[in-house]
Amino acid sequence: MTTLPKPGAVPPALPDRSQLLDILLAGRKPRTLAVCQADLEDFRRFIETRSVPAPTVGKAVEWLLGNPSGFPNVLVSEYRWEMSERGLPVATINRRLGTLRSLIKLANTFGLVPWTLWVQNAPAQPYRNPGGPGRDGFRAMLDVAGAQPGPKGLRDVALLRLLHDLGLRRGEAVRLDVEDVDLPGNRISLLVRGRSGKEPMTLPAPTKAALAAWLEARGSEPGPLFVNFDRAGKGHRLTGTAVYHIVGRLGGKAGLTIRPQGLRQLAITTALDRTKGDVRAVAEFSRHKDLRPLGRYRYSRYGLAGKVSRLIAEE
């Protein structure tokens, strides 16, 4: 494997740009390497949306370096905007921009390009209440969603209920299929991030009722639980971006500025309050392996998390 030059040494000339990626990734710890590779893969997919053939990250890097400075800087500026539109956290956006800067800086060091990236980081977001929209705000969003005519209103109520009552991440919600819902058994089977296989979660009564109403309108045929009603993607599985816009739209009509994560935050803070600080139960409910303040202890999700979700869903 190609090694980095020692400090102060004159870097060797590279025969071509194909080695640059190996040098950038060399010596990184496994977790850091995986994150860096994922960041570059995301940028590769973005490039392909601009009708640029980029079958691999390496090809995307070679293509980027083959352009004069103005074009890559404009492109990366558009990438920053596109990530923001997807609702990615500012920290994620800036980390990915940092990965690209490191790549270009390395290319500049080896004399492969005479330019650097001048694209600035995304500005830090103002402080947001970690408790989310508040109980009254959530009820207002449910009212707005339920006031929509037809199946769309039923879908949005069920979606809000899952995001809040079970504290689901939007990615967890959109991955649900009809077969994952067991109404007679009062549970859903959820594919939890960072864990193998699907795990059961108890459905509180209000959540079950909302899902039952939605499934009656949707039909019981196999496929994604939540489908799109927009003309362009009608009948297809909702995406995480679509959920972001749905929650934002419903919140806006209720007079709130809210993201899906805000509903999860409200669920967790409510859980801590209504369980009198039972951090072990709430840690199981949240399914967040990095939620260290809530403790690292793991209990039966089907028992403790079900108890917590019922408490949260109570009106």
N, C-alpha and C positions, 0 to 999 in steps of 0.2 A: 504494500500500500504506500502511496506517496506520502511523505512526511513534510511537515511544515518547516520552513527554514528557521535556524536559530536566530534569536534577537540580534540585530545588528548585521546579520549576514545579507549578502546580495541575493535576492530570490532567484532561483534558476528560471530560465525561460521555459515556458510550457510549449510543447509541440502543437497543441490545439486547445480549444476551450473545454473539451470533454472531461478533462481531469479536474477542473475547478470544483465541481460538486463534491468529488471525493475528498478534496483537501478541506473544504468547508466543514464536512461532516466528520472528518477524522478525529478520533480521540474523545468524542463526546460520550457521556454516560448514556446507558440505554434509554432511560426516560427522556432525557434531553434530546437524544437522537430521534426518538419517535415523534416528539413534538415538532422538531425542526422539519422532519420529513413530511409531516402532516401539513405544516404551514406552506411548504413548497408545493405540495400536491394541490392545495387549495388555489394557489396562484396559477398552477398549470391549467386547472379547470377554468379559471377566469379567462386565461389567454384563449382557450378554445372557444369561449363564447364570443370572441372577437374574430371568429372564423380563421384562426391561425392553427395549422396542424401541429399539435404538440403531444404525441403519443406517450412521451415519458417526461419526467421532470428534467432530465438531462437535456433533452431536445428543446424544452422550453427555455432553459438557461442559455443554451447556445444561441437560440433565436433572439433572446433579449439582448445579449451582449453584441450581437451583430448589427444593432441599430445605433444611429447617432444619438447623442445624449438627450436631445429634446423629446424624441418620441418615447423612450422608456420612462422619462419623468412624467409625461402627460399620462401614459398608460398606468403607472403606479398611482397617480393621483385619482384616476378613475377607479382603480381597484380599491383604494381607501374609501371612496364614496360608496361603491357597491357593497363593501363589507358593512358599512354603516346602515345601508338600506336593508340589509339582511337582519339587522338587529343584533349584530355581534357585540359583545362587551368591548368597551374601549381598550381594556388590557389586552384582549385577543388581537384586536386590530393593530395596536401598536407593536405587539410582539412580532406579528407577521411582517410589518413594515421593517422592523429591526432585522429580521432574518434576511430580507432583501437588501438592506443597506450593507449588512456584513458580506453578502455575496458580491456586491458591486465593489465594495472597498477592497476585498481580496483580489478581484479581477484588476482593479486599479494598481494594487501593489505589484502584481506580476506583469504589469504593462500590457494587459489584454485590452483595456479600454482607457481612454484619457479623461473620462468623466466620472462623476459621482451622482448619487441620488440626492436631490434637494427637497424631496417631499417631506413635509413635517408630520409629526404624530397627530393623531386625532386628539382634540382637546378633551381634558378630563370633564366628565359630566358633573353637574352640580349635585350636591348631597341630596339623596332621596330617603324618605322615611323607610327604614328597613321593615316596618310593619305592613307595607303595601297600602292599598286603598282604604283600609279600615272596614269594619263590619258594615256600616251604613253604605259605604261606597260599593261594596260587593253586592249588597241587596239591590242597590240602584242598577247595577249592571245586569243582574238577573232580570229585573223588571224590563229593562230596555231590550234584552235579548228575547224575552218571552212575548213582548209586544210585536215582534216581527211575524208577519203572516206565514202560514204554511210550514213545511218541514224545516226551512232554514232556521226559524226561531227555536224549534225543538232541538235541532242540532247544536245551536249555540248555547242553549241552556245546559244541555248535557255536557258540552265541552267545558263551560265555566265551572260546572260542578266537579268534574274530574280534576281540573287544574287546581281548584281550591280545596275541595273536601278531602281529596287524597294527596294533595300537594304534588301533583304530577308536573314534571318538566314537559315542555311542549313536545320535545322529541319522543318522550314516552307516550304521550297521548296520541300522536299521529301514527305511531307504530302499531297501535291496537287494531286487531281484526275482530269481526263479529264473533268468531269462535272463541275469543278470549273472554267474552262476557257470559257469565253463568248467573242469570237472574234467579233461578230457583235456589241456587247455592249461595246467593248474596255475595258474589265475589267476581273479581276480574283476575286474569292471569297477565302479569306485567313483566315485560323484558326490561330488567333494571340495568342501568349503565354500570359496567365494571363487574357484573356477576354473570355466571353462566346459567342459561336456562331461564324459563319464566317462573315467576313466583306469585302466589295468590295474595290478593289484597281484599279485605272485607269491604263491602259496599254499605255505607250508611243508608237509611231509609230515603232521605231526600235525593241522594245520588242515584239510588236504584230506580226511583220513580222517574227521574229525568231520563235515564238510559232506556227504561221501558217505553216511555213515550216516543223517544227518538227512534228506537228500533221498530216500533209499530209503523212509523211513517217511512222509515228507510226500507224495511223489508228484511227478511232473515237470510237472504242469499249470501253465500260466502264472499269475503272480500274485506276491504278496509272498513273500520267502524265509522270513521268520519270522512265524508266525501265532499267534494267541491261542488258548489252550485253556480260558480261563475261560468260564463259562456266558454272561455278558453279551455278550462280544465274540468268541465262538468262531468261528474261521475267518477273522477279520479280521486285518489287519496289526497287528503289535505296535506300540505307541506308545513314544516315548521314556520316558514316565512308567512304562509297564509294565516296560521294561528296568531302570529305576532300582529298582523294587520286586523284580524277579527277582534282580538282583545283590545287593541288600541282604538278601533272604531267604536266598539260598545262603550269603552271607558269615556271616550270623547263625548258621546251622546249623554252620558251620565255626569258630565262635567268634571271628568278625571283625566289625568295623564297617567296611563298605566300600561305596563308590559306584562306578558305572561308570568315572568319571574316574580312580579309584584304579588300575584295571587298566591304563589308558593310561599313567599315571605310572610304574607298575612296568615297562611295556614300554620306555619312554624311558630310564629309569635303567639298566635291564638292557642296552639297546642301547649306551649310552655306555660301560658297563663292558666288554662283550664285543667291542666294536670298538676298544677302547683309545683312546677319546675321539675317534673319527672323526666330528667334528661335521658335516661336509658330508653324509656318508651318513645320519646320524641325523636331520638337518634334513629330508632328503628322505623318510625313513621316517615322521616325525611329521606331515608335511603341515600344519604349523602356521606360518602366515605371520608370526606375532608371536613365534616362538621365537628371539628374537635371540641369546641366548647360544650357540646352536648354529650360528650363522652364517647368512648370507643366500645362500650358493651353492646352485645348483640343478643336480643331475645327473640322469641317467636313472633315474626311479623304478623302472622294470621291472628295472634291474640292481642299483643300490645298495640300494634299499628291499627288494628280494627277498632279497638277501644278509643284510640285517639281520633280516628277519622269520624266516628260517630259523635264524639264531643264537638268536633269542629263544625259538622254539618247541622247541628241543632240550631234552629231559628231563635 
